[in-house]
Amino acid sequence: MDWLTEHKLPIGQWAKSFVDWLTDNAYWVFDAIAYGLEAMIDAILWLLQAPHPLAIVALTGALAYGIHRRIGFTVFAILAMLLIINQGYWEETTETLALVIAASIVCMVVGVPVGVAAAHRPKLFAFIRPILDLMQTIPTFVYLIPALILFGLGMVPGLIATVIFAIPAPIRLTQLGVSSTPKQLIEAGQAFGATKSQLLWKIELPYALPQIMAGLTQTIMLSLSMVVIAALVGADGLGVPTLRALNTVNIAKGFEVGVAIVLIAIVLDRFFRTEAAEGGRR
């Protein structure tokens, strides 16, 4: 075995050289990306923090009832927000929500078109499938290092890491939904003279809506699972008090933050779980 280890392939050096080349030659690209993502996060954060917390709670309750028409869920969403305020984690919660919303927007804007393209081109899906596997299985800390180098400390590298981890979900589920559209529906649309664009918007996407919405809820859950990882690279939010509780072995603080994260996860999951998505699960 010694002869094999003596001729070690310099994979790490190749990766370092590539990141160094990006840092030296494409820094303006990453600066532009960081500026755009940071502006989006700041805008979402302003929308969440500028109004009074109780106004956000009331708006959440109104939207919950307006979308789902369920008193039980509306009351639960309001009580969950009030409990988070009561525990003193409202600011951290809004920061986490800003990161989750921004990551979900990026994932869906990129993931849905890629999933549609993969559904229409099996060779493309065969090519990106191992890449998607790699994005979800490689340890997060591995790509946090180049993200930290290219984008610096703050919310942006946390957002990039979250997107890399979560974006395979909408791609896979969109591809599954579109590719599983019954041929009878496609043939019926073609018989009525529908174009490819009309087939996509009138038949394939409506049929795939339950899977697309499932991809959205999966993206939200995966993004929430990254709050602690994002805190390691300077992202604000509920991950910061979680790390402090871990470093100081503070059970009380850790449980409080954990409850806040769980409540946010439940509210967001139920909030975006439409009737179409629930019908797709059944």
C-alpha positions as CSV (number, residue, x, y, z in Angstrom):
1,M,0.0,0.0,0.0
2,D,3.0,2.3,0.5
3,W,3.6,2.7,-3.2
4,L,0.0,3.8,-3.7
5,T,0.1,6.5,-1.0
6,E,3.5,7.7,-2.2
7,H,1.9,8.7,-5.5
8,K,-1.0,10.6,-4.0
9,L,-3.0,12.6,-6.5
10,P,-2.9,16.3,-5.6
11,I,-6.6,16.8,-5.5
12,G,-6.5,19.2,-2.6
13,Q,-3.8,21.3,-4.4
14,W,-5.9,21.3,-7.6
15,A,-8.9,22.6,-5.6
16,K,-6.7,25.3,-3.9
17,S,-5.2,26.4,-7.2
18,F,-8.7,26.7,-8.7
19,V,-10.0,28.8,-5.8
20,D,-6.9,31.0,-5.9
21,W,-7.4,31.5,-9.6
22,L,-11.0,32.5,-9.0
23,T,-9.9,34.9,-6.2
24,D,-7.3,36.6,-8.4
25,N,-9.2,36.7,-11.7
26,A,-12.9,36.6,-11.0
27,Y,-13.2,38.5,-7.8
28,W,-15.5,41.1,-9.4
29,V,-18.0,38.4,-10.2
30,F,-18.2,37.2,-6.6
31,D,-18.3,40.8,-5.4
32,A,-21.3,41.5,-7.7
33,I,-23.0,38.3,-6.5
34,A,-22.3,39.1,-2.9
35,Y,-23.7,42.7,-3.4
36,G,-26.9,41.4,-5.0
37,L,-27.5,38.7,-2.4
38,E,-26.8,41.0,0.5
39,A,-29.2,43.6,-0.9
40,M,-31.9,41.0,-1.1
41,I,-31.3,39.8,2.4
42,D,-31.3,43.4,3.7
43,A,-34.5,44.2,1.9
44,I,-36.2,41.1,3.4
45,L,-34.8,41.9,6.8
46,W,-36.1,45.4,6.6
47,L,-39.6,44.2,5.8
48,L,-39.5,41.9,8.8
49,Q,-37.9,44.3,11.3
50,A,-39.2,47.7,10.4
51,P,-42.8,47.1,11.5
52,H,-43.7,46.4,15.1
53,P,-43.4,42.7,16.0
54,L,-47.1,42.6,16.8
55,A,-47.9,43.9,13.4
56,I,-45.9,41.1,11.8
57,V,-47.8,38.6,14.1
58,A,-51.2,40.1,13.0
59,L,-50.1,39.9,9.4
60,T,-49.0,36.3,9.7
61,G,-52.3,35.4,11.3
62,A,-54.3,37.2,8.5
63,L,-52.3,35.5,5.8
64,A,-52.6,32.1,7.5
65,Y,-56.3,32.4,7.6
66,G,-56.6,33.9,4.2
67,I,-54.7,31.1,2.5
68,H,-55.8,28.1,4.5
69,R,-59.2,29.2,6.0
70,R,-58.4,27.2,9.2
71,I,-58.8,28.7,12.6
72,G,-56.6,26.1,14.3
73,F,-53.6,26.8,12.1
74,T,-54.2,30.6,12.4
75,V,-54.2,30.5,16.2
76,F,-51.2,28.2,16.3
77,A,-49.2,30.6,14.0
78,I,-50.1,33.6,16.2
79,L,-49.2,31.8,19.4
80,A,-45.9,30.5,18.0
81,M,-44.9,34.1,17.0
82,L,-45.9,35.4,20.4
83,L,-44.0,32.7,22.2
84,I,-40.9,33.6,20.2
85,I,-41.3,37.2,21.2
86,N,-41.8,36.3,24.8
87,Q,-38.6,34.3,24.9
88,G,-36.6,37.3,23.5
89,Y,-35.6,35.8,20.2
90,W,-37.6,37.9,17.8
91,E,-34.6,39.7,16.2
92,E,-32.7,36.5,15.7
93,T,-35.8,34.8,14.3
94,T,-36.3,37.6,11.7
95,E,-32.6,37.2,10.7
96,T,-33.1,33.5,10.3
97,L,-36.3,34.0,8.3
98,A,-34.5,36.5,6.0
99,L,-31.8,33.9,5.3
100,V,-34.4,31.1,4.8
101,I,-36.6,33.2,2.5
102,A,-33.6,34.4,0.4
103,A,-32.3,30.9,0.1
104,S,-35.7,29.6,-0.9
105,I,-36.1,32.3,-3.5
106,V,-32.7,31.5,-5.1
107,C,-33.3,27.8,-4.9
108,M,-36.7,27.9,-6.6
109,V,-35.7,30.5,-9.2
110,V,-32.8,28.3,-10.2
111,G,-34.1,24.9,-9.3
112,V,-37.5,24.9,-11.1
113,P,-36.1,25.8,-14.5
114,V,-33.3,23.3,-14.2
115,G,-35.7,20.6,-13.1
116,V,-37.9,21.4,-16.1
117,A,-34.9,21.2,-18.4
118,A,-33.8,18.0,-16.8
119,A,-37.3,16.5,-17.3
120,H,-37.2,17.3,-21.0
121,R,-33.6,16.2,-21.5
122,P,-32.8,12.8,-19.9
123,K,-29.1,13.2,-20.8
124,L,-29.0,16.5,-18.9
125,F,-30.5,14.8,-15.8
126,A,-28.1,11.9,-16.1
127,F,-25.3,14.4,-16.1
128,I,-26.4,16.6,-13.1
129,R,-27.6,13.7,-11.0
130,P,-24.2,12.8,-9.5
131,I,-23.6,16.6,-9.0
132,L,-26.8,16.8,-7.0
133,D,-25.7,13.8,-5.0
134,L,-22.4,15.4,-4.3
135,M,-24.0,18.7,-3.2
136,Q,-26.1,16.9,-0.6
137,T,-23.6,14.4,0.7
138,I,-20.3,16.3,0.8
139,P,-19.7,17.7,4.3
140,T,-20.9,21.3,4.5
141,F,-17.6,22.5,6.0
142,V,-15.8,21.5,2.9
143,Y,-17.5,24.1,0.7
144,L,-17.8,26.6,3.5
145,I,-14.0,27.2,3.2
146,P,-14.0,28.4,-0.4
147,A,-17.3,30.3,0.2
148,L,-15.7,32.1,3.1
149,I,-12.7,33.0,0.9
150,L,-14.7,34.2,-2.1
151,F,-17.5,36.0,-0.2
152,G,-16.0,36.9,3.2
153,L,-17.8,36.8,6.6
154,G,-21.5,37.5,6.9
155,M,-24.8,36.4,5.7
156,V,-23.8,35.8,2.0
157,P,-21.5,32.8,2.6
158,G,-24.1,31.3,4.8
159,L,-26.7,31.8,2.1
160,I,-24.4,30.3,-0.5
161,A,-23.8,27.2,1.7
162,T,-27.5,26.9,2.3
163,V,-28.4,27.1,-1.4
164,I,-25.8,24.5,-2.3
165,F,-27.2,22.2,0.3
166,A,-30.9,22.8,-0.4
167,I,-31.2,23.3,-4.2
168,P,-31.1,19.6,-5.2
169,A,-34.6,19.2,-3.6
170,P,-36.5,21.5,-6.0
171,I,-34.5,20.3,-9.0
172,R,-35.2,16.6,-8.3
173,L,-38.9,17.1,-7.3
174,T,-39.6,19.4,-10.3
175,Q,-38.0,16.9,-12.6
176,L,-40.0,14.1,-11.1
177,G,-43.3,16.1,-11.4
178,V,-42.8,17.2,-15.0
179,S,-41.5,13.9,-16.2
180,S,-44.4,12.0,-14.7
181,T,-47.0,14.0,-16.6
182,P,-49.3,11.4,-18.2
183,K,-48.7,11.0,-22.0
184,Q,-52.4,11.1,-22.5
185,L,-52.5,14.7,-21.3
186,I,-49.5,15.7,-23.5
187,E,-51.1,14.0,-26.5
188,A,-54.4,15.7,-25.9
189,G,-52.7,19.1,-25.7
190,Q,-50.8,18.4,-29.0
191,A,-54.0,17.3,-30.6
192,F,-55.5,20.7,-29.9
193,G,-52.5,22.4,-31.4
194,A,-50.7,23.5,-28.2
195,T,-47.1,24.7,-28.6
196,K,-44.3,23.5,-26.4
197,S,-44.6,26.6,-24.2
198,Q,-48.4,26.1,-23.8
199,L,-47.8,22.4,-23.0
200,L,-45.4,23.5,-20.3
201,W,-47.5,26.2,-18.7
202,K,-51.0,24.7,-19.2
203,I,-50.3,21.0,-18.6
204,E,-46.9,20.0,-17.2
205,L,-46.4,22.7,-14.5
206,P,-50.0,22.5,-13.2
207,Y,-49.7,18.7,-13.0
208,A,-46.2,19.0,-11.3
209,L,-47.4,21.7,-8.8
210,P,-47.7,19.3,-5.8
211,Q,-44.1,18.1,-6.4
212,I,-42.9,21.7,-6.9
213,M,-44.6,22.8,-3.6
214,A,-43.1,19.8,-1.9
215,G,-39.7,21.0,-3.2
216,L,-40.4,24.4,-1.7
217,T,-41.2,23.0,1.7
218,Q,-38.2,20.7,1.6
219,T,-36.0,23.7,0.7
220,I,-37.4,25.6,3.7
221,M,-36.7,22.7,6.1
222,L,-33.2,22.1,4.7
223,S,-32.5,25.9,5.0
224,L,-33.5,25.9,8.6
225,S,-31.3,23.0,9.3
226,M,-28.3,25.1,8.1
227,V,-28.8,28.0,10.6
228,V,-26.1,26.8,12.9
229,I,-23.7,26.1,10.1
230,A,-24.3,29.6,8.7
231,A,-23.6,31.1,12.1
232,L,-20.1,29.6,11.9
233,V,-19.3,32.0,8.9
234,G,-20.7,35.1,10.5
235,A,-24.4,34.8,9.5
236,D,-26.8,36.3,12.1
237,G,-29.9,34.5,13.3
238,L,-30.9,31.7,15.7
239,G,-27.7,29.9,15.0
240,V,-25.7,32.4,17.0
241,P,-27.4,31.8,20.4
242,T,-27.3,28.1,19.5
243,L,-23.6,28.1,19.2
244,R,-23.3,30.2,22.4
245,A,-25.4,27.7,24.3
246,L,-23.2,24.9,22.9
247,N,-20.0,26.6,23.9
248,T,-21.2,27.3,27.4
249,V,-23.2,24.1,27.8
250,N,-26.2,26.2,28.5
251,I,-29.1,23.7,28.4
252,A,-31.8,26.4,29.1
253,K,-30.7,28.6,26.2
254,G,-30.2,25.7,23.9
255,F,-33.8,24.4,24.6
256,E,-35.3,27.9,24.1
257,V,-33.6,28.4,20.7
258,G,-34.5,24.9,19.7
259,V,-38.1,25.5,20.4
260,A,-38.0,28.7,18.4
261,I,-36.5,26.9,15.4
262,V,-39.0,24.1,15.6
263,L,-42.0,26.6,15.8
264,I,-40.7,28.5,12.8
265,A,-40.2,25.2,10.9
266,I,-43.8,24.1,11.6
267,V,-45.4,27.4,10.7
268,L,-43.5,27.7,7.5
269,D,-44.2,24.1,6.5
270,R,-47.9,24.4,7.1
271,F,-48.0,27.9,5.6
272,F,-46.6,26.7,2.2
273,R,-48.3,23.3,2.2
274,T,-51.1,24.1,-0.2
275,E,-54.1,22.0,-0.9
276,A,-52.5,20.8,-4.2
277,A,-49.4,19.7,-2.3
278,E,-51.5,17.9,0.3
279,G,-53.5,16.2,-2.5
280,G,-50.2,15.1,-4.1
281,R,-49.1,13.5,-0.8
282,R,-52.3,11.5,-0.6
